[in-house]
Amino acid sequence: MKTVTVSSSGRLTLPTEVRRLIGLEGETEMEVEVDEASDAVILRPAVLLRREDAWAYTPEHRDLLARAHRDSREGRVRELGEGDLEALGG
């Protein structure tokens, strides 16, 4: 286990080997979570995305994707060719 010091201004430095282990390079935005039950602070690299792309990460869309992947795994897949797509388009 590594020990780090939190400065009086709240800054901490992650050791090089820790950053390498989780693939951090350069400056990285981090998400902070407090787990009061275990008296822990959890840091995760944050992924920033454009607002117009946020719909893809809503619970509703993630549920649709999970259903689609389940259908695919269970063989409920239909292949469409260009002609089929044109017929659907009118």
C-alpha positions as CSV (number, residue, x, y, z in Angstrom):
1,M,0.0,0.0,0.0
2,K,1.2,3.5,-0.9
3,T,0.8,6.5,1.3
4,V,0.3,10.0,-0.2
5,T,0.1,13.4,1.6
6,V,-2.8,15.8,1.1
7,S,-1.5,19.3,1.3
8,S,-3.1,22.1,3.3
9,S,-4.8,23.3,0.1
10,G,-6.2,19.8,-0.5
11,R,-3.8,18.7,-3.3
12,L,-2.4,15.2,-3.5
13,T,0.0,13.6,-5.9
14,L,-0.5,10.1,-7.1
15,P,2.8,8.1,-7.3
16,T,4.1,7.4,-10.8
17,E,3.6,3.6,-10.5
18,V,-0.1,4.2,-9.6
19,R,-0.7,6.5,-12.6
20,R,1.0,3.9,-14.9
21,L,-1.1,1.1,-13.5
22,I,-4.4,2.8,-14.4
23,G,-3.1,4.4,-17.6
24,L,-3.0,8.1,-16.6
25,E,-0.9,10.4,-18.7
26,G,-0.5,14.2,-18.3
27,E,-3.3,16.2,-16.7
28,T,-6.5,14.2,-16.1
29,E,-9.9,15.2,-14.9
30,M,-10.9,12.9,-12.0
31,E,-14.4,12.0,-10.7
32,V,-14.5,11.9,-6.9
33,E,-16.8,9.7,-4.9
34,V,-17.0,9.5,-1.1
35,D,-17.9,6.1,0.4
36,E,-18.8,7.1,4.0
37,A,-19.6,3.5,5.0
38,S,-15.9,2.5,4.4
39,D,-14.4,6.0,5.1
40,A,-13.0,6.0,1.6
41,V,-12.5,8.5,-1.2
42,I,-12.6,6.9,-4.7
43,L,-11.0,8.7,-7.7
44,R,-11.9,7.7,-11.3
45,P,-10.7,9.2,-14.5
46,A,-13.6,11.3,-15.8
47,V,-14.7,11.1,-19.4
48,L,-16.0,14.4,-20.7
49,L,-18.4,14.3,-23.6
50,R,-20.3,16.9,-25.6
51,R,-23.8,17.6,-24.5
52,E,-25.3,16.6,-27.8
53,D,-23.8,13.1,-27.4
54,A,-25.1,12.6,-23.8
55,W,-28.3,10.9,-25.0
56,A,-26.3,7.8,-25.7
57,Y,-25.5,7.4,-22.0
58,T,-29.0,7.8,-20.6
59,P,-30.4,4.8,-18.7
60,E,-33.1,4.4,-21.3
61,H,-30.6,4.2,-24.2
62,R,-28.3,1.9,-22.2
63,D,-31.3,-0.4,-21.6
64,L,-32.0,-0.5,-25.3
65,L,-28.4,-1.4,-26.1
66,A,-28.4,-4.1,-23.5
67,R,-31.6,-5.6,-25.0
68,A,-30.1,-5.4,-28.5
69,H,-26.9,-7.2,-27.3
70,R,-29.0,-9.9,-25.6
71,D,-31.1,-10.4,-28.8
72,S,-27.9,-10.7,-30.8
73,R,-26.3,-13.2,-28.4
74,E,-29.5,-15.3,-28.4
75,G,-29.7,-15.3,-32.2
76,R,-32.6,-12.9,-32.7
77,V,-30.8,-11.0,-35.4
78,R,-32.0,-10.1,-38.9
79,E,-29.6,-9.1,-41.7
80,L,-30.7,-6.5,-44.1
81,G,-29.1,-5.7,-47.5
82,E,-29.2,-2.4,-49.3
83,G,-32.4,-3.4,-51.2
84,D,-34.1,-4.2,-47.9
85,L,-33.1,-0.8,-46.4
86,E,-34.3,1.0,-49.5
87,A,-37.7,-0.8,-49.3
88,L,-38.0,0.3,-45.7
89,G,-37.2,3.9,-46.6
90,G,-40.1,4.1,-49.0
